[in-house]
């Protein structure tokens, strides 16, 4: 569950990264100006697959599931015990 949320975050962050950059520079008539993103050199066109990183996440989840074999899979995925609603 948490692993899928992490994967979704990185996927959607990657496919929407281009919206966070300013493609055309602004004209600043004064010496003082707010940040105009000229020095933001982070890549903004990336492949959203993250094959190596997502494989590492899947391996970590599988290792956690294997090491805590006494717990149910929902407990392993959530990182703790699953709370049940009172009847």
C-alpha positions in Angstrom: 0.0 0.0 0.0 2.7 2.5 1.0 5.0 1.2 -1.8 2.3 1.9 -4.4 1.7 5.4 -3.0 5.5 6.1 -3.3 5.5 4.8 -6.9 2.4 6.9 -7.8 4.0 10.0 -6.3 7.2 9.7 -8.4 5.3 8.8 -11.5 2.9 11.8 -11.3 5.7 14.1 -10.2 7.7 13.0 -13.2 5.0 13.4 -15.8 4.0 16.9 -14.4 7.5 18.2 -13.8 7.5 20.3 -17.0 4.7 22.4 -15.5 7.0 23.5 -12.7 9.6 25.2 -14.9 9.5 28.5 -16.6 10.4 27.9 -20.3 10.8 31.5 -21.3 13.0 33.9 -19.3 11.4 37.0 -17.8 12.5 40.5 -18.4 13.8 42.2 -15.2 14.3 46.0 -15.5 15.9 46.3 -12.0 18.9 44.7 -10.3 16.6 43.1 -7.7 14.3 40.5 -8.9 12.7 37.3 -7.5 14.0 34.0 -8.6 13.3 33.6 -12.3 14.3 29.9 -12.6 17.4 30.6 -14.6 19.5 28.5 -12.1 17.0 25.7 -11.7 18.9 23.0 -13.6 16.8 20.0 -12.5 15.7 17.9 -15.5 12.1 18.5 -16.5 11.7 15.9 -19.3 12.2 12.5 -17.7 11.0 9.0 -18.4 8.3 8.1 -15.9 9.2 4.4 -15.8 11.8 4.3 -13.0 12.4 0.6 -13.6 15.4 0.2 -11.3 13.9 2.2 -8.5 10.5 0.6 -8.6 12.2 -2.9 -8.7 14.1 -2.0 -5.6 10.9 -0.9 -3.8 9.3 -4.2 -4.9 12.3 -6.2 -3.5 12.1 -4.3 -0.2 8.4 -5.1 0.1 9.0 -8.8 -0.7 11.9 -9.0 1.8 9.7 -7.4 4.5 6.9 -9.9 3.7 9.3 -12.8 3.9 10.9 -11.7 7.2 7.6 -11.2 8.9 5.9 -14.4 7.7 3.7 -14.6 10.8 1.9 -11.4 9.9 -0.8 -11.0 7.3 0.2 -9.3 4.0 -1.9 -6.2 4.9 0.1 -5.8 8.0 3.4 -6.0 6.1 2.2 -3.5 3.5 1.0 -1.0 6.1 4.1 -1.4 8.2 2.2 -2.3 11.3 -0.8 -4.1 12.6 -4.1 -3.8 10.8 -6.8 -2.3 13.1 -10.2 -3.8 12.9 -13.4 -1.9 13.5 -15.3 -2.7 16.7 -18.5 -4.6 16.2 
